């Protein structure tokens, strides 16, 4: 299959996203497996920023590459696929970039008064924006809490309340990604693994077991 597609793009830092779009254009069906993947989460802030900035930069690259011929892309993906391409590849980076600007406008309207942002947010638009701000963030918090509660990981429930702060960090990563897209587009930010205490305990246990086995021999 990779040979049919011409292999992966070595210049794209999210080759999986690019391959998904090319598979769909080639007539294949791409789907998500309904399962839970257990792997170490990135728990070090600077490493997390590096990882997310690479992902976001890759999404930007994928969107730009495939939108070089938008009419052809539309014909190959169809209307639903074309919309999905923008919703899942194009909009996430754009949302992360715009988010802090909208927060700044909101804070200015609260501190200075609505007249300060009236040119950007006429009455009906302001109401819609405030609704999206409150309900949108509340839904993200709700989804995070429900996801861990359904798995009975109750100790993680309070962390779901930090979803808005999580998206602030996404914006930091997005602006780093945008800068790198211009200055260093093909640089691969390496993710640091093995940093969590649980992973370190597992590694230490495996090493201890291996050492015990060697001594027994």
N, C-alpha and C positions, 0 to 999 in steps of 0.2 A: 504494500500500500504506500509506504514512504517513497519507494522508487517511482511509483505512478505519479505521486504529487511533486516529484523533483526534490525529495528529502526536505529537511527543515531549513528555515532561513537562519544562517549562522550570525546574521547581523541583528536579529530580533531578540531582545532579552526576555520575552515571554513567548517562546516558540510554541508552547501548547495552545495559547490563544490564537496565534496565527494559523496553526495546523487545523484547529477546529473550523475556522472560516474556510480554509481551502478544501477541507474534507466535504463541507456542505456544498461548496461550489462544484465539486466533482460528483455530486449526487449521493454522497453517503449521509447517513443520519447520525447526528451527534446527540448524545443524551447523558444525563447524570445518573450514576448508579445510586439507588436508594439504600445507602448504608452509612455507618458511622466510621470515620477513619481516625484511628488513635495514633497520634504522633506528637512529638514535643512541640509545644507552642513557643514562639520566640518571646522570651521573657526579659530581654535586655533592651532598653529603650533605643540606644543608638543602632543596634543591630536590627531592631524592628523597623526603624525609619529607613535603614538601608534596604531591607527586604521589600518594604512597601513601595519605596521610591522606584525600585527596579520593576516591580509589577506594574505600577502606574505608567512608568515610561514605556514599558512594553505595550501596554494598551494604546498609548498615544501613537507609537510606531505602527501598530497593527491597523489602527483606524486610518492613519495617513496613507499607508501603503495601499490598502484596499480601496480607499476613496479616490485614488488617482483616476479611476474610470468608474464613476458612480453609476452611469447608465448600464454599463455591462454588469456591474455588481448587482444592481437591482434585478436585471434579467435572470441572473444565475441563482440568486437567493429567493426571489419572489418577494411580494409585498410584506408578508409576515416575517420572513427571514431578514429582509433589509431593515425593517423596524427593530427587530431583535438585535441586529448588529449594532445599531446606534444606541439602543437601550443598555446593552451589556458591555459594549466595548468603548463607545464614544462618550456616553453621558457620565459614567462614574468618574473619570478624570476631570471632566468639566465641572461636575458637581463639587468635587473636592476643592477645586480652584476658586469657585464662586462662593462657596460657603462662608469663609471668613469675611468676605466683603459684605455679604448680607447681614452677618452678625454685627459688623461695625455700624452699618446703616441703622439696624434695629436699636443698638445702644445709643446712637446719636439721637434717634427719635425719642427715646425715653428720657435722656438727659437734657437735650436742648428743646425738644418739642417736635411735633409731627410736621410743622411747617418746614423744618430743615431738610426733610427728605420728600416733601410733597411732589417735587418734580419727578422723582423716581417712582414714588408710590402714591398715585391718586387714591382717593377713598376706597373704592371697591378692591383695587389691587392690594392695598395695605391690609384690608380685612382678610383677603385670601392668603396673603403672605403670613400674617400672624396665625391664622388657622393652621397653615402648613408647618410653621415653626413649632407650635405647641403639639398638635396631633402627630406630626411626623416624628418628632423626638420621642413622644410618649409611646408610639408604636414600636420604635426601635428598642426602647427599654423593655417594653412588654415582650417582644419576640425573644430578646436575650434571656429574660427571666424564665419564660415558658420553656425554652429549649433546654435549659439545665434542670429545671424543676421536673420535667417529664422524664428525665433520666435519673432523677433522685439525687442529683449532685447539689444538694441544698446549700452546701458551703459556698458555692459559686453564685448563688442568687444575688447577694448584695453587689457583686461586681457588675451585674447587668444594669445597675443604676448609673454606671459611669459611661454608658454608650455615647452621650454627647461629647464627653472629653475624648473618647476614642476617635470620634470623627474630626475633632480639632487636630489630633496627631496625624490623621489621614491628610489633612490639608497641608500640614508641614511637609509630609512626604511628597505630596503632589507638586508643591512649588520647587522642591529639590529635583523632582523628576523633570519638570519643565525646563529648569536650568540645564540639567544634564542632557536633555534632548537636543539642546542647541550646542552646548560646549563639549559634550562627551557622550554621544548617542549610543555607542556600542559597548560602553563600559559595563561590566557585570558586577554588581554589588554582591559580594559573597555573604551568605547568611552564616552566622556563628551558631553551631549546634552544640548540644551537650552542656548547656548552661543552667538548666533547671536542677533543683536539688533532687527531684525524683529521678531524673536521668542519671545524675552523678551517683546516686545510691545504687541504681541498677547496674551501672558500669562497674562500680566497686564490688558489687556482689558477684558479677560474672568473673571479674578478675580473681576474686578470692576463691571462687569455685574452680577456676582453671588452675590456680596455684595448688589447691588441695589435691586435684586430680593428678597433677604432675608429680607431687610428692608421693602419692600412693603408688605410682608406677615405679 
